[in-house]
């Protein structure tokens, strides 16, 4: 089943339910800060398992103690419900 692109109102509504995620064009993004480089890498490994379970993978940037995720449904060129499900899964690791 092909995921449906969300309209602007749906994106705003779904973003309101997430903490710290921001819309950046056709992506949603969030950065996480850690005390050490290895803390960030351990977190990233846990995110990788969630992404594999969902079969939906974020763009990832690691900068020393910061890990940043940018998410969109690449096949659709924009935001779908899958992106918000992944963001929620990432946030769930932190809590």
N, C-alpha and C positions, 0 to 999 in steps of 0.2 A: 504494500500500500504506500503510495506517495504521500509524504507529509504535506499538509496545507500551510502555505505562508500565512502568518498572522497579520492582521491589519494594525495600524498604529494604535488604535484604542485597545486592542487585545494585548499588544506589547506593553503599553503603559500599565494596564491592569495587572498583568503578570509580574512586571518589574516591581510594582508596589508590594507584592507578596514576598519579595526577596530582599535580603538585607545587604546593602553595599554594592549590588550589581548596577551597572550603568549601561545605557545604550550608547554605542559608538557606531553610528551608521547602520550597517546591516548585521552588526554583532552586538552581543552583550558581553561585558568584560568586568573582571574583578581581580584585584591583586591581594595576595596574602603575604604577611611579613612574619618571619621566624627569627628565633634567637641565633641559630646557626645555619650554615649551609646544609648540613646533613639533616637537620629538622625539616627543612624545605623539601629535600629529596625524599625523605620518608613519606611526607605528606603527598608528594607527587606520585609516588608508587601506589599509594592507596587510591588516589584519584584515577590512576591508570586502570586499576581493577574495576572500579565503578564504570568507567567509560567502556571497557570491554564488555561488561555485563549488559550495558544499554546499547552496545554496538553504535556508539555515537561519541566522536572524539573531538576534544577541544584543540585549539591552537595554544601552545604553551611557550612561555618565555621565562627563563630562569636567570635572575640577576643576583648573585651571591645569596642573600637571605630573603629574597623576594621571589615569589612565584606568581605569575600573571596568566590568567586564562581568558581567551577570547573565544566565544562560541557562536556558531551559526550552523545552519544546515547547508553544508557546502553544495549538495546536489540541487538544492532549491534556490541558492543564492540569497538567502535571507533567513529570517527567524520563523521557527515553527515551535509547536508545543514540545518537541523533543529537546530543544535547546534549554528550555526552562526546567524540564525534568532533570537534565544533566546538571544545571546550576544548583538545583535543590539537592541533588546527590552530593555534589562537591561541598556545599555548605553543611550537609549532614555529617561529613567526616570531621569537620572542625568542632562541632558541638559535642 
